[in-house]
Amino acid sequence: MSRSIKLVIRKGPNKGKEVVARGPRFTLGRDAGADLVLDGDQFVSRVHAEIVWSDGAPRLKNLSDNGTVLNGGTVTETALKPGDEISVGTHYVIGVEAGEEAPEPTRPVKTDRGARIKQTETNKTAKADKAATVAPTKKALSPLIVLYLVGIVVLFVVLGVMKLTKKGEVTLADIKQQEVEFATEYQLDGDDTQHVLRLLDLAAVHESRKDWASAYEVYRELLSIRRPPEPYAPAYIYAANRMASMTPEQ
């Protein structure tokens, strides 16, 4: 079974970027040390999610309070396969494709001493050719590192001018603004968008009164407004995460 998968950013600031994810652990987030850096989105946590391998199969784990969406539904931990789509923050949509198959282990060939010497010389030649091929690739990584650093600088500048709450938490006003921008960008129905914004306000009122059951029902209604659903819309992600944190019986 393959020990790797390919991740392709289909929507977001780094659209078109591809990376091969390999075990045993692969991280996604806006931190410069993440294996896949997702910058330019304030809703992406420093280490937002990770992919781990269990019995040779990849599994997606959410590590963020902002939640991780797989194929339109929020997840805590689940199996990952080619054809899946991961949504992180409000802008990033990452496609999952098949990775490279692990090579079969080399088995020693039982033969005479002369053949073994010849095989050893062949292996040395192959390693030398491989080293010559890999060397230019390492040099080609330098521009990517520069782009990462530039992206991090831009991110800090953006965060410095954004109106966030005291601890950098996302407010309801932020969600509503992001929803309006999302609806404008994807040309969604204006009446539906206004309905979504009104339901966000109504759910917030119920939560302030600790009326969890009513808030839960309002969020559920919000998720059913658009047909077909828009699982990557900021309001959809926010509502799904709020529902996941409560139950109708609360």
DAKA-V766710 format. One record per residue. PHI is phi in whole degrees, 0 to 359 (NA if undefined). Layout:
{{PHI} {PHI}}
This chain:
{{NA} {296} {261} {212} {222} {258} {251} {236} {283} {265} {220} {128} {304} {253} {308} {97} {290} {236} {210} {267} {263} {237} {287} {275} {212} {224} {255} {233} {170} {272} {292} {297} {272} {291} {293} {236} {278} {244} {263} {83} {223} {292} {271} {271} {284} {302} {237} {274} {204} {217} {244} {239} {248} {235} {54} {82} {250} {283} {228} {263} {239} {278} {237} {240} {292} {281} {84} {231} {249} {237} {55} {93} {234} {290} {226} {257} {205} {200} {293} {236} {214} {304} {101} {287} {232} {258} {249} {232} {68} {252} {244} {272} {234} {242} {275} {252} {234} {295} {262} {274} {285} {291} {292} {292} {296} {282} {251} {295} {262} {279} {204} {283} {298} {298} {294} {295} {297} {296} {296} {298} {296} {296} {297} {297} {295} {296} {296} {296} {297} {296} {298} {293} {283} {286} {307} {298} {298} {298} {293} {291} {285} {304} {301} {295} {297} {298} {298} {300} {296} {298} {298} {295} {298} {299} {301} {295} {294} {297} {297} {292} {257} {282} {271} {253} {284} {306} {257} {79} {284} {277} {268} {298} {298} {298} {300} {295} {295} {298} {295} {298} {296} {296} {296} {293} {297} {259} {54} {277} {301} {294} {295} {297} {296} {296} {297} {300} {296} {295} {292} {299} {295} {295} {297} {296} {296} {298} {295} {295} {267} {61} {268} {295} {297} {293} {299} {301} {294} {295} {298} {295} {296} {301} {292} {256} {292} {274} {229} {289} {297} {245} {295} {260} {291} {305} {293} {296} {297} {298} {296} {298} {291} {295} {296} {293} {270} {220} {232} {302} {276} {299}}
